[in-house]
């Protein structure tokens, strides 16, 4: 924001305008203070209205972004400053994660359009004299910047593995730098050839960093013995559990309160994922950790620490969602206990075949009974095996095609 504001206050002919910068700051405060008051005091009270409909949530996100950006543009700022502040104002809302998930396809589409528009500005005839700048910029982003990041994080006391993986994630030129340079070019502060050079640097570094992050474990093992230089003798103990929950409950309305009783009895960290605003109100009142969003949002499940959880309970009866969860857990966390709900016996058989630890059929066994079992047996997956086998035998005896004949 400071960089964008600084560029907005300059002109190629007159340089830095202190008067214009001061005026912009005053205007910015006059808009930003009421804006953040609305985001802190007003929007949280309207979350039932806004988040009750997924379509309205999507439209509200778009309207808010364009509206705030247009307001700042009218005040003399660049539209990028307004868009950035619009996102910051929404970031602390309980439904911001779900809003981001709904807007993601639109965002990805316009990122593609953004890079296409940059590509139309490239003049390949002038790339010859830009080649040294492109090579040097790529080296800075891919090698020098990660070294600085590793040195900094290592000096703060983190392990060489943490420093190395964080450094690889920063080995690229971001879209924000392109936005900043394009704004500077429109103000005639930098030549268009510089925009072309930075565009190519961004494309090169984004492509390279993608593979660096994909193979970061292999690269770490390859360079591990050389990375001791970036690690203090005494390091921070990694607090992986900061964003990790032992138990995850997906859905609350259908018997979720019974599972919360069991979770509290085990005295382990747990989180509830739901997208019903009224449920979120209830959980907030009960001081229960929650995440607002869709159970099929992979980023949301990653935030909850699905790959490290010991018990995953879904009270959701949507069969496709439960199959998706099973596939995800089969890939990332095969040791977790997985308790799912099914509406029919056929669905229960399929969920068992796909690896569910236990499947609840509401008209056969209620949440009260299975939650009592959790309180009694804890998070031991082996304790569920006998329970699972008995349930499967019961279903096969009474509901299999052979028994019907």
C-alpha positions as CSV (number, residue, x, y, z in Angstrom):
1,X,0.0,0.0,0.0
2,X,2.8,2.4,0.9
3,X,4.6,1.6,-2.4
4,X,1.4,2.1,-4.4
5,X,0.6,5.3,-2.6
6,X,4.2,6.6,-3.2
7,X,4.0,5.8,-7.0
8,X,0.5,7.4,-7.2
9,X,1.9,10.7,-5.8
10,X,4.6,11.0,-8.5
11,X,4.7,12.3,-12.0
12,X,7.6,11.8,-14.4
13,X,7.8,15.6,-15.0
14,X,7.7,16.8,-11.5
15,X,9.0,13.9,-9.4
16,X,7.8,13.4,-5.9
17,X,4.9,15.8,-5.0
18,X,4.9,16.2,-1.2
19,X,1.7,18.3,-1.4
20,X,-0.1,15.6,-3.4
21,X,1.2,12.8,-1.2
22,X,-0.1,14.7,1.9
23,X,-3.4,15.3,0.3
24,X,-3.7,11.6,-0.7
25,X,-2.9,10.5,2.9
26,X,-5.6,12.8,4.3
27,X,-8.2,11.5,1.8
28,X,-7.1,8.0,2.4
29,X,-7.7,8.3,6.2
30,X,-11.1,9.9,5.6
31,X,-12.1,6.9,3.6
32,X,-10.2,4.1,5.4
33,X,-11.3,4.9,8.9
34,X,-15.1,4.6,8.2
35,X,-14.4,1.6,5.9
36,X,-12.7,-0.4,8.7
37,X,-15.3,0.7,11.2
38,X,-18.0,-0.8,8.9
39,X,-15.9,-4.0,8.5
40,X,-15.3,-4.4,12.2
41,X,-18.7,-3.2,13.7
42,X,-21.3,-3.5,10.9
43,X,-20.5,-6.4,8.6
44,X,-20.1,-9.0,11.4
45,X,-23.7,-8.2,12.5
46,X,-24.9,-8.7,9.0
47,X,-23.2,-12.1,8.5
48,X,-26.5,-14.0,8.6
49,X,-27.9,-12.0,5.8
50,X,-24.7,-12.0,3.8
51,X,-23.6,-15.7,4.3
52,X,-27.0,-17.3,4.3
53,X,-27.0,-17.6,0.5
54,X,-23.8,-18.7,-1.3
55,X,-24.9,-16.7,-4.4
56,X,-25.4,-13.5,-2.3
57,X,-22.0,-14.1,-0.6
58,X,-20.4,-14.3,-4.1
59,X,-22.1,-11.1,-5.3
60,X,-21.4,-9.3,-2.1
61,X,-17.6,-10.1,-2.5
62,X,-17.6,-8.8,-6.0
63,X,-19.7,-5.7,-5.2
64,X,-17.6,-4.8,-2.1
65,X,-14.3,-5.1,-4.1
66,X,-15.4,-3.0,-7.0
67,X,-17.2,-0.5,-4.8
68,X,-14.3,0.2,-2.5
69,X,-11.9,0.3,-5.4
70,X,-14.1,2.8,-7.3
71,X,-14.4,4.9,-4.2
72,X,-10.6,5.2,-3.8
73,X,-10.2,5.8,-7.5
74,X,-12.6,8.7,-7.2
75,X,-10.6,10.1,-4.4
76,X,-7.4,10.2,-6.6
77,X,-5.8,6.9,-5.6
78,X,-4.9,4.1,-8.0
79,X,-7.7,1.5,-8.2
80,X,-5.1,-1.1,-7.0
81,X,-4.9,0.7,-3.6
82,X,-8.7,0.5,-3.2
83,X,-8.9,-3.2,-4.2
84,X,-6.1,-4.1,-1.7
85,X,-7.9,-2.2,1.1
86,X,-11.2,-3.9,0.2
87,X,-9.6,-7.3,0.7
88,X,-7.9,-6.3,4.0
89,X,-11.3,-5.1,5.3
90,X,-12.9,-8.4,4.7
91,X,-10.0,-10.6,5.8
92,X,-11.1,-10.8,9.5
93,X,-14.7,-11.7,8.8
94,X,-15.8,-15.3,9.8
95,X,-17.0,-16.0,6.2
96,X,-13.9,-14.7,4.4
97,X,-12.6,-18.2,3.8
98,X,-15.8,-19.2,2.0
99,X,-16.0,-16.0,0.1
100,X,-12.4,-16.6,-1.1
101,X,-13.4,-20.1,-2.2
102,X,-16.4,-18.8,-4.1
103,X,-14.4,-16.0,-5.8
104,X,-11.4,-18.3,-6.7
105,X,-12.6,-19.3,-10.2
106,X,-13.2,-15.7,-11.1
107,X,-9.9,-14.7,-9.7
108,X,-8.0,-17.4,-11.6
109,X,-9.8,-16.3,-14.8
110,X,-8.8,-12.7,-14.5
111,X,-5.2,-13.7,-13.5
112,X,-5.1,-15.4,-16.9
113,X,-6.5,-12.3,-18.6
114,X,-4.0,-10.2,-16.7
115,X,-1.0,-12.2,-18.1
116,X,-2.5,-12.3,-21.6
117,X,-2.8,-8.5,-21.5
118,X,0.9,-8.4,-20.4
119,X,1.8,-10.7,-23.2
120,X,0.3,-8.3,-25.8
121,X,2.7,-5.6,-24.6
122,X,5.8,-7.8,-25.2
123,X,8.0,-6.7,-28.2
124,X,10.2,-9.6,-29.0
125,X,12.4,-7.5,-31.3
126,X,13.7,-5.6,-28.2
127,X,14.4,-8.6,-26.1
128,X,18.1,-8.7,-27.2
129,X,19.1,-5.7,-25.1
130,X,16.8,-6.8,-22.3
131,X,18.3,-10.3,-22.0
132,X,21.0,-9.3,-19.4
133,X,18.3,-7.7,-17.2
134,X,16.1,-10.7,-17.5
135,X,18.9,-13.1,-16.6
136,X,20.1,-10.9,-13.7
137,X,16.5,-10.5,-12.4
138,X,15.8,-14.2,-12.5
139,X,19.0,-15.0,-10.6
140,X,18.1,-12.4,-7.9
141,X,14.6,-13.9,-7.5
142,X,15.5,-17.6,-7.7
143,X,18.9,-17.6,-5.8
144,X,19.7,-14.4,-4.0
145,X,16.2,-13.7,-2.5
146,X,15.9,-17.3,-1.1
147,X,19.4,-17.0,0.5
148,X,18.3,-13.8,2.2
149,X,15.1,-15.5,3.4
150,X,17.0,-18.5,4.7
151,X,19.5,-16.3,6.6
152,X,16.7,-14.2,8.1
153,X,14.5,-17.2,9.2
154,X,17.6,-19.1,10.5
155,X,18.6,-16.0,12.5
156,X,15.2,-16.0,14.1
157,X,15.9,-19.4,15.5
158,X,14.0,-21.8,13.1
159,X,15.2,-25.0,11.7
160,X,17.1,-25.3,8.4
161,X,14.2,-27.3,7.0
162,X,11.7,-24.5,7.8
163,X,14.1,-21.9,6.5
164,X,14.7,-23.8,3.3
165,X,11.1,-24.6,2.4
166,X,10.0,-21.0,3.2
167,X,12.8,-19.7,1.0
168,X,11.7,-21.9,-1.9
169,X,8.2,-20.5,-1.6
170,X,9.5,-17.0,-2.2
171,X,11.7,-17.7,-5.2
172,X,9.5,-15.9,-7.7
173,X,8.4,-12.4,-8.7
174,X,4.8,-11.8,-7.6
175,X,1.9,-10.4,-9.5
176,X,1.9,-7.5,-7.1
177,X,5.3,-6.3,-8.4
178,X,3.9,-6.4,-11.9
179,X,0.9,-4.3,-10.8
180,X,3.3,-1.8,-9.2
181,X,5.5,-1.5,-12.3
182,X,2.5,-1.2,-14.7
183,X,1.2,1.7,-12.5
184,X,4.6,3.3,-12.6
185,X,4.7,2.9,-16.4
186,X,1.3,4.6,-16.8
187,X,2.8,7.5,-14.8
188,X,5.8,7.5,-17.2
189,X,8.1,6.8,-14.3
190,X,9.6,3.7,-16.0
191,X,9.8,2.7,-19.7
192,X,7.5,0.1,-21.2
193,X,10.6,-2.1,-21.9
194,X,11.1,-2.5,-18.2
195,X,7.5,-3.8,-17.9
196,X,8.3,-6.3,-20.6
197,X,11.5,-7.4,-18.9
198,X,9.7,-7.9,-15.5
199,X,6.9,-9.8,-17.2
200,X,9.4,-12.3,-18.6
201,X,11.2,-12.5,-15.2
202,X,7.9,-13.2,-13.5
203,X,6.9,-16.0,-15.9
204,X,10.4,-17.6,-15.6
205,X,10.5,-17.4,-11.8
206,X,6.9,-18.5,-11.3
207,X,7.5,-21.6,-13.5
208,X,10.8,-22.5,-11.7
209,X,9.4,-21.9,-8.2
210,X,6.5,-24.2,-8.9
211,X,8.8,-27.1,-9.4
212,X,11.1,-26.1,-6.5
213,X,8.1,-26.2,-4.2
214,X,6.8,-29.5,-5.7
215,X,10.2,-31.2,-5.1
216,X,11.2,-29.3,-1.9
217,X,11.6,-32.5,0.2
218,X,13.9,-34.1,-2.4
219,X,15.9,-30.8,-2.7
220,X,16.2,-30.5,1.0
221,X,17.6,-34.0,1.4
222,X,20.1,-33.2,-1.4
223,X,21.4,-29.9,0.2
224,X,20.7,-30.7,3.8
225,X,24.4,-31.0,4.8
226,X,25.2,-27.6,3.3
227,X,22.3,-25.8,5.1
228,X,23.7,-26.0,8.7
229,X,25.1,-22.6,8.1
230,X,21.5,-21.2,8.1
231,X,20.5,-22.8,11.4
232,X,21.3,-21.7,14.9
233,X,22.6,-24.3,17.4
234,X,19.4,-23.8,19.4
235,X,16.2,-23.6,17.3
236,X,12.6,-23.0,18.0
237,X,10.7,-26.1,18.7
238,X,8.3,-26.3,15.8
239,X,4.7,-25.6,16.9
240,X,3.0,-27.7,14.3
241,X,-0.1,-27.9,16.4
242,X,-0.7,-24.2,16.2
243,X,-2.9,-24.8,13.2
244,X,-3.5,-28.5,13.8
245,X,-6.5,-30.1,15.5
246,X,-6.6,-33.7,16.8
247,X,-10.3,-34.0,15.9
248,X,-12.4,-32.4,13.1
249,X,-16.2,-32.3,13.0
250,X,-17.7,-31.6,9.6
251,X,-21.3,-30.3,10.0
252,X,-23.0,-29.6,13.3
253,X,-26.8,-29.7,13.0
254,X,-27.3,-33.4,12.7
255,X,-26.1,-34.7,16.0
256,X,-22.9,-32.5,16.1
257,X,-23.6,-31.4,19.7
258,X,-23.2,-35.0,20.9
259,X,-19.8,-35.3,19.3
260,X,-18.7,-32.0,20.9
261,X,-19.5,-33.6,24.3
262,X,-17.3,-36.6,23.4
263,X,-14.5,-34.3,22.1
264,X,-14.5,-32.2,25.3
265,X,-14.4,-35.3,27.4
266,X,-11.2,-36.4,25.6
267,X,-9.5,-33.0,26.3
268,X,-8.0,-32.8,22.8
269,X,-8.0,-29.9,20.4
270,X,-10.9,-29.9,18.0
271,X,-12.6,-27.7,15.3
272,X,-16.0,-27.6,13.7
273,X,-16.4,-26.9,10.0
274,X,-19.8,-25.6,8.8
275,X,-21.2,-23.1,6.4
276,X,-24.5,-22.3,8.2
277,X,-24.3,-18.8,9.7
278,X,-26.6,-19.7,12.6
279,X,-24.3,-22.7,13.5
280,X,-21.3,-20.3,13.5
281,X,-23.2,-18.0,15.9
282,X,-23.9,-21.0,18.2
283,X,-20.3,-22.1,18.1
284,X,-18.9,-18.6,18.7
285,X,-21.2,-18.3,21.7
286,X,-20.0,-21.6,23.0
287,X,-16.4,-20.5,22.4
288,X,-15.8,-23.5,20.1
289,X,-13.1,-23.3,17.4
290,X,-14.7,-23.2,14.0
291,X,-14.0,-22.6,10.4
292,X,-16.7,-21.3,8.1
293,X,-16.7,-23.0,4.7
294,X,-17.5,-26.0,2.5
295,X,-16.3,-29.5,3.4
296,X,-15.1,-29.9,-0.1
297,X,-12.8,-26.9,0.0
298,X,-9.3,-28.4,0.1
299,X,-7.6,-25.2,1.3
300,X,-10.0,-25.0,4.2
301,X,-9.3,-28.7,5.1
302,X,-5.6,-28.0,4.9
303,X,-6.0,-25.0,7.3
304,X,-7.8,-27.3,9.7
305,X,-4.8,-29.8,9.5
306,X,-6.7,-32.7,8.0
307,X,-3.4,-34.5,7.2
308,X,-2.5,-34.6,10.9
309,X,-5.8,-35.2,12.6
310,X,-6.6,-38.4,14.5
311,X,-10.3,-38.4,14.3
312,X,-12.6,-37.0,11.5
313,X,-16.3,-37.1,11.9
314,X,-18.7,-36.0,9.2
315,X,-22.4,-35.5,10.1
316,X,-22.9,-34.5,6.4
317,X,-25.2,-37.0,4.6
318,X,-24.2,-35.9,1.1
319,X,-22.7,-39.1,-0.3
320,X,-20.4,-37.4,-2.8
321,X,-18.9,-35.2,-0.1
322,X,-18.2,-38.2,2.1
323,X,-16.5,-40.1,-0.7
324,X,-14.4,-37.0,-1.4
325,X,-13.3,-36.9,2.2
326,X,-12.4,-40.6,2.1
327,X,-10.3,-40.2,-1.0
328,X,-8.5,-37.2,0.5
329,X,-7.8,-39.0,3.8
330,X,-6.6,-42.1,1.9
331,X,-4.1,-39.9,0.2
332,X,-2.9,-37.7,3.0
333,X,-3.8,-39.4,6.4
334,X,-4.4,-43.1,6.3
335,X,-4.1,-43.5,10.1
336,X,-7.1,-41.3,11.0
337,X,-10.3,-42.6,12.4
338,X,-13.1,-41.7,9.9
339,X,-16.7,-41.7,11.0
340,X,-19.3,-40.8,8.4
341,X,-23.0,-40.6,8.0
342,X,-25.0,-42.4,5.3
343,X,-28.7,-42.2,4.3
344,X,-29.0,-45.8,2.9
345,X,-27.5,-49.2,3.5
346,X,-26.1,-49.2,0.0
347,X,-24.2,-46.0,0.7
348,X,-22.9,-47.4,4.0
349,X,-21.5,-50.5,2.2
350,X,-19.8,-48.2,-0.4
351,X,-18.3,-46.0,2.3
352,X,-17.0,-49.1,4.2
353,X,-15.5,-50.4,0.9
354,X,-13.7,-47.1,0.5
355,X,-12.1,-47.3,3.9
356,X,-14.5,-45.6,6.4
357,X,-13.8,-46.7,10.0
358,X,-17.4,-46.5,10.9
359,X,-20.6,-45.4,9.2
360,X,-23.6,-44.1,11.1
361,X,-27.1,-44.9,9.7
362,X,-29.3,-42.6,11.7
363,X,-32.2,-45.0,11.8
364,X,-30.0,-47.8,13.1
365,X,-27.5,-46.1,15.5
366,X,-27.6,-42.5,16.7
367,X,-24.9,-40.0,17.4
368,X,-25.4,-40.5,21.2
369,X,-24.2,-44.1,21.0
370,X,-21.2,-43.5,18.8
371,X,-20.1,-40.5,20.8
372,X,-20.3,-42.6,24.0
373,X,-18.1,-45.1,22.2
374,X,-15.6,-42.4,21.4
375,X,-15.5,-41.2,25.1
376,X,-14.9,-44.8,26.2
377,X,-12.3,-45.8,23.6
378,X,-10.6,-42.5,22.8
379,X,-8.7,-42.0,19.5
380,X,-7.5,-45.6,19.1
381,X,-8.3,-46.8,15.6
382,X,-7.9,-50.5,16.7
383,X,-10.8,-50.0,19.2
384,X,-13.1,-49.3,16.3
385,X,-12.3,-52.5,14.4
386,X,-14.5,-54.9,16.4
387,X,-17.3,-52.3,16.4
388,X,-16.9,-52.0,12.6
389,X,-16.9,-55.7,12.0
390,X,-20.1,-56.2,14.1
391,X,-21.8,-53.4,12.2
392,X,-20.8,-54.9,8.8
393,X,-21.9,-58.3,9.8
394,X,-25.3,-56.9,11.0
395,X,-25.8,-55.1,7.7
396,X,-24.8,-58.1,5.6
397,X,-27.1,-60.3,7.6
398,X,-30.2,-58.1,7.4
399,X,-29.7,-55.9,4.3
400,X,-27.5,-57.7,1.8
401,X,-29.1,-59.0,-1.5
402,X,-28.7,-62.6,-0.3
403,X,-30.7,-62.0,2.9
404,X,-33.5,-60.3,0.9
405,X,-34.0,-63.4,-1.2
